[in-house]
């Protein structure tokens, strides 16, 4: 009977992993290459992320589109990027506390959940060692929250892709 329960638990866990991977794959769906002129339709000041061919990302407010470059305002400086060096242009929402400090927020939430779980586990323990579950559960919750915060930052900051270079894989 124990072996059957173990196999059932493994199958359930594997099913959960497959479902999660399927959901994550939908977040990065293919986007057809855009027209450079579409970038020019952005309103001035729109939060814009420019991804260069080497993978570097620069963020700032959209200023203008020239025939062969895009200009953004980043940290008070106007920066122009040549179209031939641009892999992708996307809009995004200004960062909230969750976007600026995802690890800190995730750690706090995870520690709170861990503290609550540890306290509940402690109430039912009569061995005298139950107090050790509180800090352990808090640390495990904080670590898990940190990991989730860091991972979800990129998944939640998608925005609209305005332009993608045609030769971009």
C-alpha positions in Angstrom: 0.0 0.0 0.0 2.9 2.4 0.8 4.5 1.8 -2.6 1.2 2.7 -4.3 0.8 5.9 -2.4 4.4 6.8 -3.2 3.9 6.2 -6.9 0.7 8.2 -6.8 2.5 11.1 -5.1 5.3 11.0 -7.7 2.8 11.0 -10.6 0.9 13.9 -9.0 4.1 15.9 -8.6 5.2 15.2 -12.2 1.8 16.3 -13.4 2.1 19.5 -11.5 5.6 20.2 -13.0 4.2 19.5 -16.5 1.3 21.9 -16.0 3.6 24.6 -14.7 6.0 24.3 -17.6 3.1 24.4 -20.0 1.8 27.6 -18.4 5.3 29.2 -18.5 5.8 28.4 -22.1 2.7 30.4 -23.0 4.3 33.5 -21.5 6.9 33.6 -24.2 4.8 33.1 -27.3 6.3 33.9 -30.6 5.8 37.5 -31.8 6.0 38.2 -35.5 8.6 40.8 -36.5 7.2 44.3 -36.2 7.5 47.4 -38.4 10.0 50.0 -37.3 7.4 52.7 -38.0 5.1 51.3 -35.3 7.6 52.5 -32.6 7.0 56.0 -33.8 3.4 55.7 -32.7 4.4 55.6 -29.0 3.5 58.7 -27.0 6.5 60.7 -25.8 7.5 59.6 -22.2 6.1 56.1 -22.6 8.2 53.7 -20.5 10.3 51.8 -23.1 12.7 49.0 -22.9 15.2 48.6 -25.7 16.9 45.2 -26.0 20.1 45.3 -28.1 21.5 42.5 -30.3 24.1 41.6 -27.6 21.3 41.2 -25.0 21.9 44.4 -23.1 18.7 46.1 -21.9 18.2 49.9 -21.6 15.0 51.5 -20.2 13.8 55.0 -20.4 11.1 57.3 -21.6 10.4 57.3 -25.4 11.6 60.6 -27.0 11.5 60.0 -30.8 11.9 57.7 -33.7 14.3 58.5 -36.5 14.5 56.6 -39.8 17.4 54.5 -38.5 17.4 55.0 -34.7 15.3 55.3 -31.6 15.9 57.9 -28.9 15.0 57.4 -25.2 15.6 59.5 -22.1 17.3 57.4 -19.4 18.5 59.0 -16.2 18.2 62.5 -17.7 20.3 61.6 -20.8 19.1 61.2 -24.4 20.4 58.0 -25.8 20.1 56.9 -29.4 20.2 53.3 -30.6 20.8 52.4 -34.2 18.1 50.3 -35.7 20.6 47.7 -36.8 21.7 47.2 -33.2 18.1 46.9 -31.8 16.7 43.4 -31.2 13.4 44.4 -29.6 11.5 47.5 -28.4 8.7 47.0 -25.8 6.7 49.1 -23.5 6.4 48.4 -19.8 4.7 49.8 -16.7 6.7 52.0 -14.3 8.1 49.7 -11.6 6.2 49.2 -8.4 7.9 48.1 -5.1 7.4 44.5 -6.3 9.3 45.2 -9.5 12.1 47.2 -7.8 12.7 44.9 -4.9 11.1 41.5 -5.7 13.6 39.6 -3.6 12.9 41.7 -0.5 9.1 41.6 -0.9 9.2 37.8 -1.6 11.4 37.2 1.4 9.0 39.2 3.7 6.0 37.4 2.4 7.7 34.0 2.6 9.0 34.6 6.1 5.5 35.6 7.3 4.0 32.4 5.8 6.8 30.3 7.3 6.3 31.9 10.7 2.6 31.2 10.6 3.2 27.5 9.5 5.9 27.1 12.2 3.6 28.5 14.9 0.8 26.2 13.9 3.1 23.2 13.9 4.5 24.2 17.4 1.0 24.3 18.9 0.5 20.6 18.2 3.9 19.4 19.4 4.3 18.0 22.9 7.9 16.7 22.6 9.4 20.0 23.9 11.3 20.5 20.6 8.4 22.1 18.7 9.8 25.6 19.2 12.6 24.8 16.7 10.0 24.5 13.9 9.2 28.2 14.1 12.7 29.6 13.1 13.2 26.7 10.7 9.9 27.2 8.9 10.5 31.0 8.9 13.9 30.5 7.2 12.5 28.0 4.7 9.6 30.4 3.9 12.0 33.4 3.5 14.3 31.4 1.2 11.4 30.2 -0.9 9.9 33.7 -1.1 13.3 35.2 -2.2 13.5 32.6 -5.0 9.9 33.2 -6.1 10.3 37.0 -6.0 13.4 36.8 -8.2 11.9 34.4 -10.7 8.6 36.1 -11.0 10.1 39.6 -11.7 10.9 38.8 -15.3 7.7 36.9 -15.9 5.5 39.7 -14.7 7.2 42.6 -16.5 6.3 41.7 -20.0 4.6 44.8 -21.6 3.7 45.1 -25.2 6.3 44.2 -27.9 6.3 47.1 -30.4 9.2 46.0 -32.6 11.2 42.9 -33.0 14.0 42.6 -35.5 13.2 40.1 -38.4 16.4 38.1 -37.9 15.9 37.8 -34.2 15.5 34.0 -33.3 
